[in-house]
Amino acid sequence: MVELPTEGEPVRVIEGDALESLRHLPSESVACCVTSPPYWGGLRDYGQPGQLGLERRPEDYVSALSVVFGEVRRVLEPGGSLWLNVGDVYAASGKGGGGSAGGRTSWATVRDRKGFRMPPDGYKMKDLTLVAFQLADRLRRDGWYLRQTVVWEKPSAAEPARLDRPSVSHEYVYLFAKSEDYATRGPGERWWNSSVWRIPPDLSADHPATMPLELARRCVAASSSPGGVVLDPFGGSGTTGVAAVAADRRAVLLELNPEYAAIARRRVAEAMGMGAGSLLRALPQPSLFGEGE
């Protein structure tokens, strides 16, 4: 059994597979889970055997995460919540060739050389998979209470301009509850009055897909109390742990990649050295506009 963090060691970073590590956590031991799993489609290869996101079909990805979040539900307290950040993905991936020209014969060698991903069975070229919604619906059917879909609006698009569609500048953050009577409450901050959160992405080079600290902070603030334990089964570079330190919470971070686990430990140590007040003052301040009001 994994020992929970203590006052002397408020954040524990555990290297290993998320599902296997979760199975060693005690039941009903954490207040909330704040996480962003690897997205489907091999958008980023973290170089680790058994990593999620490389499944051939979105449905396989959803099934795999359903099992992981089943364990998350077990370790949550009866009133616990899950904040799940995930984005939608196109069925085919350019990676150097594709888009409007992806089906042309002249692009065949580009697809082979640069890893163009053809759509899986059941999807067409240019289709959005709706994998984020597939995952949310699967967890709802698994027994989770799907309470809200928050749109994380980025100040600028996360991709180059496209000729035939608007560029993507948002992701989703789903709020799930373990039970009908759950502990998440508004922390008295302005952003709680909107389901659209305008937060700049974290452009840190520590990790290719870093969750913004402000995003994690909001979730931690709403769904846990001082001293409570926050879980991130896909800990990455440790943002959830830093947010927990800033809010006087404890945290358990699980991370498959040893390099990122080391970065998470460093960031958490730096956060503890700064103290909560300095950390919060260092957060980028969201615009007064664009909060969906």
N, C-alpha and C positions, 0 to 999 in steps of 0.2 A: 504494500500500500504506500502511495506517495504521501509524504508529509506535507501538510499545508503550510503556507508562509506564516511567519511569526512576526512579532513586533521588531525583533532583532534582524530578521531577514524578510522584509515585507513583500519582496517579489522573488519568486522562484522561476528560473528558466530551465526547462527540462528538454533535453535533446531526445528526439525519437519520433516515431510515427504517431500521428494524432490519435488514431483510433486505439492503438495499443496502449498509449500513455493514459488516455482517458479511462480505460478499464481499470487502472490502478488508483484512480481517485475515489475517495469515499462518496457514497450517495448523499445527496442533499447537503453539500458542503460549500457551494459557491452561490453568491447572491445574483450574479448576472454574467452573461457571456457577451463579449464584444469582439467581433472577428470579421475578417475578410479572407475567405479561402481562395486558393488559386482559381482563376477563372477557367472555364472550359475552352478547349480549342488549341491548347499548346501555345497560347499567346506568349507565355514565358516558360522556358524550360529551366528549372532550378537545379538540374543535374543530379537528382537524387532518385534512386530506385524506389518504385512504389508511390511516387508523387501523384497527387490528384491533378486533373486538368488535361491529361493526355489521352483520355478515353476517346474512342473513335466516334461515339454517338453522344449527343447531349443527354439522352436518357440514361446512359451508363454512368455518366458523371453525376446526375441527379440521384441515382440509386446508391452510389457510393457515399455521397454526402448525407443521404438519409440515414445511413447506418451510423455515421459519425455523430450527427446531431441527435440521434437516439440516445447515445451515451451522454451527450451534453445535457439532455433533458433529465437523465437519471441523476447527474451530479448537481443539478440546480436545486436550490431550496424550493419548497412548495410554491412560494410567491415569486420565483425567479423569472427573469426575462432574458431573451436572446436578441441582440442587435446584429443583423447579418447584412454586411455590405457586399453587393455583387452586381456586376454589370452584364448587359446583354452582349451577345456575340453573333457575328455573321457566320452563316453556314460555311462559306468559303473564305479563305484567308489569302490576301495578296502576297505578303512577305517578299515583295520585289517584283511580282507580276500578277496581273489579274485585273480586277475591277471590270470596266467595260470591255477591256481587251482580253480578259482571262480565258475566254473560250476559243480564241483564234489559234489556228495551227501554228502561227509564228511565235506564239508564247509557250509552246510545248517545252522547249529546252529551258526556258526561264523557270517554269513551274518545277521541273525536275531538279534544276540546279539550286534554286533558292527556297525550295520547300513549300511551294504553293499547295494549300490544302483544298482539295475538291470537297464539295458538300457530301455529307453522309446520306445514306438512303433515306428517302422521305423528305429531303430538302432540295431546293433549287439553288442555282447560282444567284447570288444577291439577296437570298432570304435572310432575314433576322431569325435566329433560332427561338427567341423568347425563352432562352434557358434560365434566365433569372426568374421569370414568372413560373416556369415549370418547377423550379426548385421550391419557390415559395408555396405553390399549390401542393407539392408533394409533402412538405413539412406540415402544412395544414391538415392534410389527410392522415398524416401520421399521428395526429392528436394535438399538435401545437395550436394555440390560438393566434391567428394572424390579426394583429391589432392595427397596424398602419404600414403604409408604404411611403417612406420619405424619399423625396427626390433630392439627391445631392447635386446641386447645380455648381458647375465650375465656371469661373469668370471667363474662360476662353475654351475653345474646342480642344479636345485631346487628340486630334488628328488633323491632317492637312485638309484644305477645302476640297469638296467633292463636286463634280459637275451635275450629278443627277439626284442628289439628296442633301439635306442639311447635315453638317458635320456633327459628330457626337460630342456633347458637352455636359453629360450628366451620367450618374449611376444611381443605383437604388440602395436604400437602407431599410430593410424590413424589421419591424418590431414584432417579435413573437413573445407570447407568455406561456408559461408552463401550465397554468391553471386559469380558470375564469377570474378568480380572486387573486390578483398579483400585486406586487409592491411598487411598480414603477409609478412615479408621480412627477408632475411638473416642478422643476427646481426654482421657479419664479424668475426665469430669464426670458427675454423677448423672443428668442428663437422657438420657444415651445408653442407659440401661437401660430405656427405655420408648418406645413408639411413639405415645404421647399426650403432647403438650407443651402445658402450660397457660401461656400467655403473654398478658398484656394487650395489646390493640390500641394502636397509636400514634394518639393523638387530635390530632396536630399538624394545623394548618390549612394547612400547606405544600402538601398534596396530598390529594385526596379518598379515596385508597386506599393509604395508606402502609404498607409492610411494617414490622412491629416490628423495631427494631434488634436486640433479643435473638434473634429468629428468624434474621435474617441472620447474626448472629455465630456461632450454633451451626453453621450450614451451612458457613461459611467456615473455622471452626476444625477441622471434621472432614475437609474435603476439600482443604486446601491447607497449604503450609508457609510459614514466614516468607520473604518476598521473592517468593513465587509470585504469579501474576497471576490475578485473579478477574474474571469477565465478568458483566455484567448487560445484556442487549440491550433491556430495557425499564426503563431506569434511573430513571424517575420523579424523585422529589426527592432521590435519591442515597443511600438507606439502605445499599445494598450497598457503596458506596464508603466510607461512614463506618465500616461494619463492617470493611472491609479495612484502613483506617487504624488502627483499634483493635487489630487483630491483626498489625500489621507486615507486611501484604501490599500488593501493588499492585493496581490495578483499572482496567478499561475499562468505562465506562458509555455506552450508546447511548440517546438520547432524542429522540423526534420533535418534542415540544413545546418551543419555545425558552424559554418561561417556566419550565418545570420544569427544563430544563437549567441555567438560571441559578441556580435554587434549589439544585440539586445542587452546583454549583461553590461556592456560598456555604457550604453545610453541610460540604462536604469541607474547605474552607479553615478553617472554625471547628474542625473535628475535629483537623486537623493542628496548630492553635494550642493545643488543649487537651492533646494528647499522649495516648498509649494508656492509661496508668494512670488518668488523670482520666476519660477516656471510659468505661472499664469500670466505674469506681466510680459513674458517673452512670446506668448502666443500671438500669431497674426490676428488682427482685429477684423472680423467680417464687415463688409460694407453695410451702411445703414439702409441701403436699398437692396432689392433683390431677395428679400426674405419672404416673399409671397404675401405681403400685407397690402 
